[in-house]
Amino acid sequence: MDVLREELGLEATLIKGASGIFTVAVNGTIVARKAAGSFPDEEEIVRCVARVIGG
């Protein structure tokens, strides 16, 4: 995701999941995931990742 690079200076790797599965993990810890039929938006993902890395 470009937003992670722009906001936090991080490179992200997209790994395709089955059946629309969506999770964001930092060093093996899941910080965001698909919930209640919706995906977290980019801002939510950046907040979740920043919280874990102390940014």
PyMOL commands that set and color helices and strands:
alter all, ss='L'
color gray80, all
select helices_A, chain A and resi 2-8+42-53
alter helices_A, ss='H'
color red, helices_A
select strands_A, chain A and resi 23-26+29-33
alter strands_A, ss='S'
color yellow, strands_A
deselect
rebuild
show_as cartoon
